[in-house]
Amino acid sequence: MPTPTEIRLNRSERRLSVTFDDGMRYELPAELLRVESPSAEVQGHSPAERRTVAGKRHVGITAVEPVGQYAVRLVFDDGHDSGIFSWDFLYALGRAQDRRWREYLAALAEKGLSRDP
């Protein structure tokens, strides 16, 4: 899998920009990163435990902390900080972000939830 050559946090736009060594660059919204967090709190321990996270329209990222040579830990301003975002995860999310965003909006609608706090 490709590895990042640059990770840049844009706090005012609430985006994480990740450029990979294969030339791909993804602009990942903080809201998408928060609701798709690879943490057990969001993903559960099986697909049946996956949680739909609502109310994160205005969430921001306060810190990007390296985890070895394979990942970063994102600290969100809502207190969430337990997700370890591997390079593979960020790359896959970037490639599929349009589809994942549509699926997230559909899950919110199906459950009567909102992006607003």
Secondary structure, 3 states (H helix, E strand, C coil): CCCEEEEEEECCCCEEEEEECCCCEEEEEHHHHHHCCCCHHHHCCCHHHCCCCCCCCCCCEEEEEEECCCEEEEEECCCCCCCEEEHHHHHHHHHCHHHHHHHHHHHHHHHCCCCCC
